[in-house]
């Protein structure tokens, strides 16, 4: 792994998805901005304790947890990020659009159990088509699901292989031990039902399914709401 300063999800993922198709083993680099945007900054607010259902089942008091996402091609990623930026509350929108497979992988098992399996699984997996298909409501927002016929089934198979192995190791959180409904969250954490309904109706009026390709997996360190790039793995191996 590179010793460069950790970078945010928003800064890294665009470079990551582009580099997967250009250089099969190249790490993403920090954006060369003279003045980084707020998504690249560490926040100084007090860290809140996660819900018990979101904590890994390990004996160690984990200092950090990591998120695992499915990476898509740049065009699909940028399109879904643009839609998320349109609807997600700006004051709390710390991330680009993403497809989360696991939410809280423990740091203590990262190099011994998690990374080796990710290398093995991605080496045996070919890139596949994926389609952001149907909008659906959340309690405080809305999301778009991935088509089961185009990408969803393949993604769930990857999730199942990883989950089965990590369940045997007995370190997954209650949340990560459950099912996987792959989706893009476009609005969340909004309390006003009128605001949600208005935005959701607007999305439905303009929504057209978006297609692309799933190209790999990426691990991100969770840092008080921000995600810092750790490692990515392209489908098909090196």
FIBA-830997 format. One line per 2 residues: their letters; for each residue x, y, z of C-alpha. Coordinates in pm, 1 decimal, always signed. Layout:
<rs>
A = X:Y:Z | ...
</rs>
This chain:
<rs>
XX = +0.0:+0.0:+0.0 | +115.9:+353.4:-74.2
XX = +231.4:+570.2:+217.8 | +57.8:+876.3:+73.7
XX = -189.0:+1071.9:+287.2 | -533.1:+905.1:+301.3
XX = -781.7:+1061.7:+62.9 | -1157.1:+1085.8:+67.3
XX = -1410.2:+872.0:-114.8 | -1510.7:+1161.3:-335.6
XX = -1151.7:+1239.9:-427.4 | -1041.4:+881.6:-476.6
XX = -1324.1:+695.9:-640.4 | -1321.0:+885.1:-968.8
XX = -952.1:+818.3:-1009.9 | -1000.5:+459.1:-893.6
XX = -1264.0:+363.0:-1148.0 | -1070.1:+532.7:-1426.2
XX = -741.1:+368.0:-1331.1 | -895.7:+19.9:-1323.4
XX = -945.1:+32.3:-1698.2 | -621.0:+218.4:-1774.0
XX = -376.3:+48.8:-1539.9 | -487.9:-278.0:-1384.2
XX = -266.4:-243.7:-1076.6 | -236.2:+130.7:-1023.1
XX = -349.7:+300.9:-702.2 | -570.0:+609.9:-725.7
XX = -402.2:+942.3:-652.8 | -518.4:+1247.1:-467.4
XX = -671.4:+1517.5:-680.3 | -421.9:+1790.2:-762.1
XX = -632.0:+2082.2:-643.1 | -462.7:+2397.4:-519.4
XX = -747.9:+2429.0:-273.4 | -904.7:+2093.3:-177.9
XX = -1282.0:+2083.1:-144.6 | -1449.7:+2003.6:+185.3
XX = -1482.6:+1633.5:+102.7 | -1104.4:+1597.8:+131.7
XX = -1078.3:+1749.0:+479.3 | -1076.7:+1569.1:+811.0
XX = -1352.0:+1683.2:+1043.3 | -1289.7:+1773.9:+1404.8
XX = -1628.2:+1692.6:+1553.5 | -1649.7:+1439.3:+1835.1
XX = -1680.3:+1080.3:+1714.4 | -2013.7:+921.4:+1797.8
XX = -2031.2:+560.1:+1915.0 | -2178.6:+329.2:+1651.5
XX = -2492.9:+129.0:+1713.6 | -2420.5:-218.3:+1859.9
XX = -2561.7:-375.0:+1541.9 | -2298.0:-189.1:+1338.7
XX = -1997.1:-306.3:+1541.6 | -1779.4:-597.7:+1428.3
XX = -1791.5:-907.7:+1648.3 | -1431.1:-913.4:+1764.6
XX = -1269.9:-934.2:+2105.3 | -1057.6:-630.7:+2025.8
XX = -1194.7:-280.3:+2071.3 | -1159.6:-188.6:+1704.9
XX = -986.7:+145.6:+1653.4 | -1112.5:+160.9:+1295.5
XX = -1360.2:-9.4:+1065.2 | -1358.1:-33.5:+686.5
XX = -1625.2:-20.0:+417.6 | -1628.5:-246.4:+111.0
XX = -1785.6:-113.8:-208.8 | -1844.0:-230.0:-563.4
XX = -1664.7:-8.1:-816.5 | -1822.2:+79.4:-1149.7
XX = -1698.4:+252.6:-1461.8 | -1645.4:+628.5:-1444.3
XX = -1947.4:+732.2:-1653.6 | -2200.9:+546.7:-1437.7
XX = -2032.2:+662.7:-1119.4 | -2035.3:+1026.7:-1223.4
XX = -2397.5:+1012.0:-1339.5 | -2520.5:+864.9:-1010.6
XX = -2306.9:+1108.8:-811.1 | -2462.0:+1401.2:-997.9
XX = -2810.4:+1277.1:-906.8 | -2710.5:+1221.9:-542.7
XX = -2566.6:+1574.4:-526.5 | -2897.0:+1709.1:-656.0
XX = -3106.4:+1554.4:-378.6 | -2888.8:+1464.1:-78.5
XX = -2877.2:+1737.3:+191.7 | -2563.2:+1934.9:+108.7
XX = -2465.1:+2003.4:+469.2 | -2419.2:+1631.9:+541.1
XX = -2331.0:+1493.7:+197.5 | -1975.3:+1373.1:+256.5
XX = -1963.7:+1102.2:-11.3 | -1997.4:+1042.3:-382.3
XX = -2249.7:+783.7:-502.5 | -2157.7:+432.7:-390.4
XX = -2268.3:+69.0:-381.7 | -2191.7:-73.0:-38.2
XX = -2137.7:-444.9:+15.5 | -2012.6:-436.2:+376.9
XX = -2030.5:-147.0:+621.4 | -1795.6:-227.1:+913.0
XX = -1507.0:-464.4:+848.4 | -1270.4:-475.4:+1148.1
XX = -918.0:-337.3:+1120.0 | -779.5:-624.4:+1329.3
XX = -878.5:-876.9:+1057.8 | -795.4:-664.3:+754.6
XX = -460.6:-805.8:+647.9 | -507.2:-1157.2:+787.2
XX = -859.9:-1244.3:+673.3 | -1017.2:-972.6:+461.2
XX = -758.0:-863.6:+203.9 | -648.3:-1219.7:+109.2
XX = -1006.5:-1323.9:+35.2 | -1074.0:-1008.3:-166.5
XX = -769.7:-1082.1:-381.7 | -883.9:-1440.3:-434.9
XX = -1243.6:-1353.0:-522.1 | -1168.2:-1060.1:-753.6
XX = -902.6:-1260.7:-938.5 | -1170.3:-1516.6:-1027.8
XX = -1437.7:-1260.0:-1123.7 | -1472.0:-1091.9:-1462.6
XX = -1615.1:-740.3:-1505.4 | -1990.1:-750.1:-1559.3
XX = -2272.0:-523.9:-1675.0 | -2468.5:-339.4:-1408.7
XX = -2784.5:-128.8:-1420.6 | -2917.3:+127.8:-1173.6
XX = -3281.0:+42.5:-1222.7 | -3575.1:+126.3:-995.1
XX = -3617.8:+411.3:-742.3 | -3767.0:+318.1:-404.7
XX = -3852.6:+504.0:-84.8 | -3658.4:+501.5:+238.6
XX = -3795.2:+624.5:+570.7 | -3606.3:+952.4:+540.3
XX = -3523.3:+962.6:+172.0 | -3501.6:+739.4:-133.3
XX = -3263.5:+520.4:-332.0 | -3225.5:+336.9:-662.1
XX = -3183.8:-40.7:-669.7 | -2953.5:-238.1:-895.7
XX = -3133.7:-463.3:-1141.6 | -3126.0:-826.6:-1032.1
XX = -3100.9:-931.8:-1397.7 | -2823.6:-687.2:-1484.7
XX = -2557.5:-684.6:-1217.2 | -2758.3:-748.6:-903.1
XX = -2732.1:-1126.3:-908.2 | -2358.4:-1119.4:-978.6
XX = -2299.9:-868.1:-698.6 | -2502.0:-1077.3:-452.7
XX = -2299.4:-1385.1:-545.9 | -1979.4:-1197.1:-462.5
XX = -2134.6:-1075.5:-138.5 | -2245.2:-1428.5:-47.9
XX = -1899.1:-1578.6:-101.0 | -1739.1:-1310.8:+116.2
XX = -2011.0:-1324.5:+379.8 | -2000.5:-1705.0:+410.4
XX = -1626.6:-1704.2:+477.0 | -1631.6:-1410.9:+717.5
XX = -1932.0:-1557.1:+899.8 | -1723.9:-1866.0:+968.9
XX = -1457.4:-1636.5:+1112.3 | -1738.0:-1480.5:+1322.2
XX = -1637.0:-1115.0:+1303.6 | -1914.1:-955.1:+1098.7
XX = -2144.3:-699.3:+1255.5 | -2513.1:-778.9:+1285.5
XX = -2579.2:-543.5:+994.0 | -2318.4:-705.5:+768.4
XX = -2434.2:-1056.7:+862.1 | -2774.7:-977.8:+711.1
XX = -2892.0:-954.9:+354.1 | -2759.0:-735.4:+75.8
XX = -2986.3:-515.1:-135.1 | -2743.8:-331.0:-358.1
XX = -2852.2:+28.8:-414.9 | -2749.5:+390.9:-454.1
XX = -2881.5:+613.8:-174.7 | -2977.5:+945.4:-335.5
XX = -3149.2:+1117.6:-42.0 | -3140.4:+1032.0:+328.8
XX = -3163.6:+1182.4:+678.4 | -3440.5:+1424.3:+583.9
XX = -3713.6:+1463.4:+847.3 | -3975.0:+1653.8:+647.4
XX = -4204.4:+1415.2:+460.5 | -4323.8:+1693.4:+229.9
XX = -3965.7:+1762.3:+121.7 | -3896.2:+1392.4:+62.4
XX = -4215.6:+1338.8:-135.4 | -4157.4:+1642.3:-354.1
XX = -3799.9:+1536.7:-435.1 | -3903.1:+1174.6:-494.1
XX = -4179.2:+1277.6:-734.3 | -3928.1:+1495.6:-916.8
XX = -3688.4:+1201.9:-948.2 | -3964.9:+976.4:-1082.5
XX = -4059.6:+1236.5:-1341.7 | -3705.4:+1248.5:-1479.4
XX = -3563.9:+905.2:-1397.9 | -3416.4:+685.4:-1667.0
XX = -3225.8:+365.0:-1580.4 | -2848.4:+407.4:-1594.6
XX = -2619.4:+127.9:-1716.2 | -2248.3:+61.8:-1690.1
XX = -1994.7:-199.6:-1581.9 | -1882.7:-329.3:-1243.9
XX = -1501.5:-332.5:-1252.2 | -1376.3:-418.1:-904.5
XX = -1398.2:-381.7:-527.3 | -1257.5:-113.1:-300.2
XX = -1184.2:-89.9:+73.0 | -1230.0:+245.0:+249.7
XX = -1138.7:+344.8:+603.7 | -1434.7:+498.5:+782.7
XX = -1335.4:+829.4:+938.0 | -1620.9:+1006.6:+1118.7
XX = -1849.9:+1015.2:+819.5 | -1579.4:+1040.7:+554.6
XX = -1429.4:+743.5:+371.5 | -1052.0:+732.4:+309.7
XX = -922.7:+512.4:+29.6 | -725.4:+204.7:+145.7
XX = -700.8:-47.1:-139.0 | -881.3:-143.7:-457.8
XX = -897.4:-476.5:-641.9 | -987.8:-505.0:-1008.4
XX = -1187.9:-797.9:-1137.0 | -970.1:-1040.7:-1326.8
XX = -671.7:-997.0:-1093.8 | -343.1:-838.7:-1191.2
</rs>
